[in-house]
Amino acid sequence: MDAALLALPSFAAIRRRTEVAARSVAAELPADRRASLMMVNATCGALLARLVPELARQGADVRIVDGSREALAFLDAGLTTRPPSVLLKLVQEDLGALVLGRSSSFFEAVDFVVVDALLDYLPDRLAAALVAWVRDHLKPGGAVIFTGLGASEDAWLMDHVLGWPMVRREAGELRTLVEACGLSARVIAGRDDLHGPLVVIE
């Protein structure tokens, strides 16, 4: 049963988009200085683990933001490879307050922001608030990656049988949402190859 569920298109897309997001960040890392990154949502742990070898080359300061102390501790414990050149800072922040615009926290601007999976659960109004918050934390010339899921034939199973409802957006819808918040967007992977929409902001 577990194998059958993990083989569903939605779960395959979630695994694949993590790989694509990691490669996308790695391709943009500066070759001559330390990089600064902020990852929002502790689900990014698998993505970070894939990135560590690339981050270690020039060094990186990585901030992980999540509302759960337990999730942050789990991510910290699960990161078995941590070169001294990669500094990790765990920040507990109420993500609900953040997307509602009720958070007073403001962090130092970074080169890259990675928002993994959060758009899967936010309606457009709250997704736009999150995009605006991220925009305000980017250095000039910085980039952000949002991962999301497009429509899929197994959506009914995820929503109604497994009780895992998600907000699904096609690549064009996600691009429109992001650009409405004042950022330029390019979709680098779409539903046709099971990546789910993945948008890089430039």
N, C-alpha and C positions, 0 to 999 in steps of 0.2 A: 504494500500500500504506500509506504513512504517513497519508494522508488518511482511509483506511478505519479504521485503528487509532485515530486521534484522535477519530473520530466515535462510538466505542464508548460505551455509557452510563456506564461507570466513569470514563473520561477526561472526558466531558462533565460529570459530577458533580464531579470534582476542580476543573475550571475554575470551575464555577458556585458552589461553596461558598466559593472564595476571594473572589469578588465579594460574596457575602452576608455573610461574616465581616467584610470591610472596612466594609461599610455598617453592620453591627451595632455595631462599635467606634465608628465616627464618630457614630452616633446617641447614644452614651452619654458622649461627651467633655465635660468640664466647660467651661462657657462663661465662667468668670470666673478661671481660673487655669491654670497649666501642668499637663499630664497626665504621669503616669509609667506606662510600659508595659514589660513584659518579653515578648519573643517567643521561644519555645522551638522550635528546629529552623530551620535556614537556608532551608528551603523557604518560609518566610514572607516572603521577599523580594518576591514578586509582590503579596502582601497589603499589605506596607508601602508599596510604590510607589503603590498606590491610595489609601493613607491620608495620604500626605505633605501634600497641599493642606489637608486638614482639621486635621492636627496643627499646621500652621504658623500657624493663626489665633491660638491662645493660647500656642503653644509646647509642646514635649514633650521629655521625656527618655526615650529608647528604648534598652533593653538587648536585644541579640540573643545568645542562648545556643545554641551548637552544639559538637559534638565535633570538627569538622573545620576546621582552619585554612584550608584551601583553599576550603571552602564559604563561610566567613565573608568571605574576601577577594573571592570572586566576587560575593557579595551587596553588599559595599561598593562594588565597581567598577561594578556594574550599577545602583546607585541614582543615576541621572543628575541628579535634582532633589533638592536638599537645602538648604532655606532655613536661614539662620543660627539661627532660633528652634527648629529641631529638632536636638537633640544625640543622636548615635548612639554607643553603646558596644558593641563586639564582645567577647564573652567566650567563650573556648574552655573547654568543660567536657565531660567524658566523659558523654554522655547514657545510655550503658549503665550506668555506675556510679550515675548519678542515679536511674534507674528501679528499680535493684536495692536502693536504700537504702544504697549504699556511698559516696556522695559526702559529703564533709565541708563542702562549700561552702554558704554561706547568704548570699543577697543581700538588699539592702534591699527592704522590702515596697513594692508598687506598686499603682496604681489598677486596672490591667488586666494580665491575663496572656493571651496567645494561644498555644495549643498547636496547631500546624497539622500534621496528617497522622500524628503519632506513634502515635495510637491505632489506626491502620490496621495496625500491626505488633506490637502488644502483646497477649498474652493477659490475661484479666481480672485475675489476681494482680498482674502488673506494671503494668497500666493503673491499678489502684487505688493502687499506690505512687506513681505519677506524679501522680495527682489529689491525694493527701495532701500531696506536696511542694509542689504549686502552691497548695493551700489555705493552707499556712504562709507563703506569700510575698505574700498579698493584704492590703492595708490594709482596715480596717473599712469596709464598704460597697463594697468592690472587686468586680470582676467578672472572670470568665475565660471564654474561648471555646475549646471543643474542637471540632475538626472530625473527622468520621468518615465512613465509607461504610456504607450499608445493603446488603442482599442485592440482587443484580442478575443478570440472565440471562446476562451475559457473564463471570461469576465463574470458570467452568471454563476459559474461554479465557485469562483473566488468570493464573490459578493454574498451569495445566498446560501451556499452549502457549507463553505468553510468559514463563513462569517468574517471575511477579510475584505471589506469594501474599499476600493481605491478610486481616486479621481484620475481618469485617463484622458490624456490630451494627445492629439496628433501633433506631428512636428510643427506644422504651420500654426496651430493654436498656441503652442508653447512659445514659438518665436514671436507671435503677435503680443502675447502677454508680457514678455520680457522687454520688447521694444517700446511698449506703451509706458514703461517705467523709465525711459530715457537712455537705454543701453542698446548698442547694436548687437545683433545676434546672428550666429551661423550655426545651423544644425549640422552636426558631423556624423550622426547616425540616426537611422529611422527604424520604424517598425518592420520594414520589409526584410531586414536581416536579423530580427529578434533582439536588437540592441535596446529597443525603446528609444524615444526621443532623448537625445543628449545635446545640450546646447552649450556652446562656448561663447562667452561674451568678450568682445574685443574693445 
